[in-house]
């Protein structure tokens, strides 16, 4: 084994690590070893959100300034102890009917995918073999709108969803905007959940048309927050809570309290994304602010019905 490769044993599994000094975020001097260290330390709160879900990895073999690619299927050399699930892929661009997905259920698998320069991890709104148990609303700001404006829309969305008995939990995207994650009953199809999310998004856009849009056309987004209801479609995934994001400096998709969201919306606190050290400190302080996502939520109403 070459000097820049070595094996470690994690929970009884042998995992090969390599090139730990390689810069993944060159502008910040953040190495692959630090990426792996972050994922190892955040694993206790991140793994429950990955468990049972087919993982899409965005890999940056030469760091965030180099080429990257999305990887859904198992890579060559996958250890035999990694959980794999063969699943249909609706809308595949490569005309494949099924893909053998990696499921990141444990720490050895998380470290293994991190060592493959999988900086970002994305997951669907359902566990393998089940209907959606999450509804996700993505709030995407069109410049000059930013995260502050997203926070204001998030409060409106939270209150509207509460009318239907749906609880919403906020997190930053780690990039420009944020998401609201809602635990749901797991008894509705992706089509029903997506239709309901679209209906609510259109209601809010009609209520505040100068600040909110529910239309995907980029031409109508400048200065507005796009409520992306389509994240609940069968072919979509969303960045997993606590996942790193690729950018000039390392940031992560960070759970927030509603008090923080309101403070960011009103300007009492800076509306910003958080780095990995900050995320780990927040976990130490708060635990997993998204722990309630792991419990069953209420039934999503049919899209043509309002309580």
C-alpha positions as CSV (number, residue, x, y, z in Angstrom):
1,X,0.0,0.0,0.0
2,X,1.4,3.4,-1.0
3,X,2.4,5.9,1.8
4,X,-0.6,8.1,1.1
5,X,-3.0,5.1,1.6
6,X,-3.6,3.3,4.8
7,X,-6.3,1.2,6.4
8,X,-8.3,1.9,9.5
9,X,-10.8,-0.3,11.3
10,X,-14.1,1.4,12.1
11,X,-16.8,-0.5,14.0
12,X,-15.2,-3.8,12.8
13,X,-15.0,-2.7,9.2
14,X,-11.7,-2.1,7.3
15,X,-11.8,1.2,5.5
16,X,-9.0,2.4,3.3
17,X,-8.2,6.2,3.5
18,X,-6.1,8.0,1.0
19,X,-4.6,11.5,0.2
20,X,-5.8,13.1,3.4
21,X,-3.7,16.2,2.8
22,X,-5.4,16.9,-0.6
23,X,-7.0,20.3,-0.5
24,X,-10.8,19.9,-1.0
25,X,-11.4,23.7,-0.5
26,X,-8.2,25.3,-1.7
27,X,-9.2,28.9,-0.8
28,X,-9.8,27.8,2.8
29,X,-7.0,25.3,3.1
30,X,-9.5,22.6,4.0
31,X,-8.3,19.1,3.3
32,X,-9.9,15.8,2.6
33,X,-8.7,14.7,6.1
34,X,-10.8,17.5,7.5
35,X,-13.8,16.5,5.4
36,X,-13.6,13.0,6.8
37,X,-13.0,14.3,10.3
38,X,-16.1,16.5,10.1
39,X,-18.3,13.6,8.8
40,X,-17.0,11.3,11.5
41,X,-17.8,13.8,14.3
42,X,-21.2,14.8,12.9
43,X,-22.2,11.2,12.3
44,X,-24.2,10.7,15.5
45,X,-26.8,13.3,14.3
46,X,-26.4,12.9,10.5
47,X,-26.6,9.1,10.2
48,X,-30.3,8.9,11.3
49,X,-31.2,11.2,8.4
50,X,-29.2,9.1,6.0
51,X,-30.3,5.7,7.3
52,X,-32.6,3.7,5.0
53,X,-32.4,6.3,2.2
54,X,-30.6,5.8,-1.2
55,X,-27.7,8.3,-1.2
56,X,-26.7,10.4,-4.2
57,X,-23.1,11.6,-3.8
58,X,-21.6,14.6,-5.5
59,X,-17.9,13.8,-5.8
60,X,-15.1,16.3,-6.2
61,X,-11.9,14.2,-6.8
62,X,-9.7,17.2,-7.2
63,X,-11.5,19.5,-4.8
64,X,-14.3,22.0,-5.2
65,X,-12.4,24.0,-7.9
66,X,-12.1,20.9,-10.1
67,X,-14.5,18.9,-12.1
68,X,-17.3,17.1,-10.2
69,X,-19.9,14.5,-10.9
70,X,-23.1,13.1,-9.4
71,X,-23.0,9.4,-8.5
72,X,-26.1,7.4,-7.7
73,X,-24.8,3.9,-8.6
74,X,-22.3,2.0,-6.5
75,X,-18.7,2.8,-7.5
76,X,-16.1,0.3,-8.6
77,X,-14.4,-1.3,-5.6
78,X,-17.4,-1.0,-3.2
79,X,-16.7,-3.1,-0.1
80,X,-18.9,-6.1,0.3
81,X,-20.1,-4.8,3.7
82,X,-21.7,-1.6,2.2
83,X,-25.5,-1.8,2.0
84,X,-26.8,-1.7,-1.6
85,X,-30.3,-1.5,-2.8
86,X,-31.5,-2.0,-6.4
87,X,-34.1,0.6,-7.1
88,X,-36.0,2.1,-10.1
89,X,-34.8,5.4,-11.4
90,X,-37.7,7.4,-12.8
91,X,-36.5,9.9,-15.4
92,X,-33.0,8.5,-15.7
93,X,-30.9,10.5,-18.2
94,X,-29.0,7.3,-19.1
95,X,-32.2,5.2,-19.8
96,X,-31.5,2.8,-16.9
97,X,-34.5,1.2,-15.4
98,X,-32.7,0.5,-12.1
99,X,-29.6,1.5,-10.2
100,X,-27.7,-0.2,-7.4
101,X,-27.7,2.5,-4.8
102,X,-25.5,2.9,-1.8
103,X,-27.3,3.3,1.5
104,X,-25.3,5.1,4.2
105,X,-26.5,3.3,7.3
106,X,-23.4,3.4,9.5
107,X,-20.1,5.2,10.2
108,X,-17.8,3.0,8.2
109,X,-19.9,3.7,5.1
110,X,-20.0,7.4,5.8
111,X,-16.2,7.5,6.1
112,X,-15.8,5.4,3.0
113,X,-17.9,7.7,0.8
114,X,-16.2,10.8,2.3
115,X,-12.8,9.3,1.4
116,X,-14.1,9.1,-2.2
117,X,-14.3,12.9,-2.1
118,X,-18.1,12.7,-1.8
119,X,-18.4,16.2,-0.4
120,X,-22.2,16.5,-0.7
121,X,-24.7,13.8,0.2
122,X,-28.3,14.1,-1.0
123,X,-31.2,11.8,-0.1
124,X,-34.9,11.4,-1.3
125,X,-37.9,12.1,0.9
126,X,-38.6,8.4,1.5
127,X,-36.9,5.3,2.8
128,X,-36.2,2.3,0.6
129,X,-39.5,0.5,-0.2
130,X,-41.8,3.1,1.4
131,X,-43.9,6.2,0.5
132,X,-42.5,9.6,1.5
133,X,-42.2,10.2,5.2
134,X,-40.8,13.7,4.6
135,X,-42.1,16.7,2.7
136,X,-39.4,19.3,1.8
137,X,-40.0,22.8,0.6
138,X,-36.9,24.4,-0.9
139,X,-36.7,28.2,-0.6
140,X,-34.4,29.5,-3.4
141,X,-33.6,33.3,-3.4
142,X,-33.2,35.2,-6.7
143,X,-30.7,38.0,-6.3
144,X,-30.9,40.6,-4.8
145,X,-33.1,38.5,-2.5
146,X,-31.0,36.3,-0.1
147,X,-31.3,34.1,2.9
148,X,-32.9,36.9,5.0
149,X,-35.8,37.0,2.6
150,X,-36.0,33.2,2.6
151,X,-36.3,33.3,6.4
152,X,-39.3,35.7,6.1
153,X,-41.0,33.4,3.6
154,X,-40.2,30.4,5.8
155,X,-42.2,31.9,8.7
156,X,-45.2,32.4,6.3
157,X,-44.8,28.8,5.1
158,X,-44.6,27.4,8.6
159,X,-47.8,29.2,9.6
160,X,-49.7,28.0,6.5
161,X,-48.6,24.4,6.9
162,X,-49.6,24.5,10.6
163,X,-53.2,25.2,9.3
164,X,-53.2,21.7,8.0
165,X,-51.5,20.2,11.0
166,X,-48.1,19.9,9.3
167,X,-45.1,20.8,11.4
168,X,-42.1,22.4,9.6
169,X,-38.4,22.4,10.7
170,X,-35.9,24.8,9.1
171,X,-32.4,24.3,7.9
172,X,-30.0,26.3,5.8
173,X,-29.1,24.8,2.4
174,X,-25.5,25.5,3.0
175,X,-25.5,27.6,-0.2
176,X,-27.9,30.5,-0.9
177,X,-31.2,29.5,0.6
178,X,-32.9,27.1,3.0
179,X,-35.3,24.2,3.3
180,X,-38.3,23.4,5.4
181,X,-38.5,19.7,6.3
182,X,-41.8,18.3,7.4
183,X,-42.4,14.8,8.9
184,X,-45.4,13.3,7.3
185,X,-47.3,10.0,7.8
186,X,-45.8,8.0,4.9
187,X,-49.3,7.1,3.6
188,X,-49.3,9.4,0.6
189,X,-47.6,9.0,-2.8
190,X,-44.9,11.4,-4.0
191,X,-47.4,12.7,-6.5
192,X,-49.9,13.6,-3.7
193,X,-47.2,15.2,-1.6
194,X,-45.8,17.2,-4.5
195,X,-49.3,18.4,-5.5
196,X,-50.0,19.6,-2.0
197,X,-46.7,21.4,-1.7
198,X,-47.4,23.1,-5.1
199,X,-50.8,24.2,-3.9
200,X,-49.5,25.8,-0.8
201,X,-46.6,27.5,-2.7
202,X,-49.1,29.0,-5.2
203,X,-51.3,30.2,-2.3
204,X,-48.3,32.1,-0.8
205,X,-47.2,33.4,-4.1
206,X,-50.7,34.8,-4.7
207,X,-50.7,36.3,-1.2
208,X,-47.3,38.1,-1.7
209,X,-46.7,38.2,-5.4
210,X,-44.0,40.9,-5.2
211,X,-41.7,38.7,-3.0
212,X,-42.7,35.1,-3.7
213,X,-43.0,32.9,-6.8
214,X,-44.0,29.3,-7.3
215,X,-43.0,29.3,-11.0
216,X,-39.8,27.5,-12.0
217,X,-39.0,30.0,-14.9
218,X,-35.8,31.7,-14.0
219,X,-37.0,34.9,-15.7
220,X,-39.5,35.6,-12.9
221,X,-37.2,34.8,-10.0
222,X,-35.0,38.0,-9.6
223,X,-35.7,39.7,-6.3
224,X,-38.1,36.9,-5.2
225,X,-38.0,33.7,-3.2
226,X,-38.9,30.7,-5.3
227,X,-40.8,28.1,-3.3
228,X,-39.6,25.0,-5.0
229,X,-42.4,22.4,-4.3
230,X,-40.9,20.0,-6.9
231,X,-38.4,18.6,-4.4
232,X,-41.1,16.0,-3.5
233,X,-41.2,14.5,-7.0
234,X,-40.2,10.9,-7.3
235,X,-36.9,11.7,-9.1
236,X,-35.7,14.4,-6.8
237,X,-33.3,14.4,-3.8
238,X,-32.5,17.1,-1.3
239,X,-29.2,17.9,0.5
240,X,-29.1,15.8,3.6
241,X,-29.1,17.6,7.0
242,X,-25.5,18.3,8.1
243,X,-24.0,17.6,4.6
244,X,-21.1,19.8,3.5
245,X,-21.7,21.9,0.4
246,X,-19.2,22.7,-2.3
247,X,-18.2,26.4,-2.5
248,X,-15.2,28.7,-1.9
249,X,-15.3,27.8,1.8
250,X,-16.8,24.8,3.5
251,X,-20.3,25.2,4.7
252,X,-23.0,22.7,5.7
253,X,-26.7,22.4,5.6
254,X,-27.5,23.5,9.2
255,X,-30.6,23.0,11.3
256,X,-32.0,26.2,12.8
257,X,-34.4,27.1,15.6
258,X,-37.4,29.1,14.7
259,X,-36.2,31.9,16.9
260,X,-33.1,32.0,14.8
261,X,-35.1,32.1,11.6
262,X,-37.2,35.0,12.9
263,X,-34.1,36.9,14.1
264,X,-32.5,36.5,10.6
265,X,-35.8,37.6,8.9
266,X,-36.0,40.8,11.0
267,X,-32.4,41.7,10.8
268,X,-31.7,41.0,14.5
269,X,-29.2,38.4,13.5
270,X,-27.1,38.0,10.4
271,X,-28.7,35.7,7.8
272,X,-25.8,33.4,6.8
273,X,-24.6,29.9,6.2
274,X,-22.5,28.0,8.8
275,X,-19.1,26.3,8.6
276,X,-18.4,22.8,9.8
277,X,-16.8,23.9,13.1
278,X,-19.8,26.0,13.9
279,X,-22.2,23.1,13.0
280,X,-20.3,20.8,15.4
281,X,-20.5,23.4,18.1
282,X,-24.2,23.8,17.5
283,X,-24.7,20.1,17.8
284,X,-22.9,20.1,21.1
285,X,-25.2,22.9,22.3
286,X,-28.6,21.8,20.8
287,X,-28.2,18.1,19.8
288,X,-30.1,17.3,16.6
289,X,-32.7,20.1,16.0
290,X,-34.2,17.9,13.3
291,X,-34.7,14.8,15.5
292,X,-38.5,15.2,15.2
293,X,-38.2,14.4,11.4
294,X,-37.5,10.8,12.5
295,X,-41.0,10.5,14.0
296,X,-44.2,10.1,12.0
297,X,-46.0,13.3,11.1
298,X,-49.6,14.1,10.0
299,X,-51.3,13.0,6.8
300,X,-50.7,15.4,3.9
301,X,-54.1,16.7,2.7
302,X,-55.2,16.0,-0.8
303,X,-54.3,19.0,-3.0
304,X,-57.9,20.0,-3.7
305,X,-58.9,20.1,-0.1
306,X,-58.2,22.7,2.6
307,X,-59.1,22.3,6.3
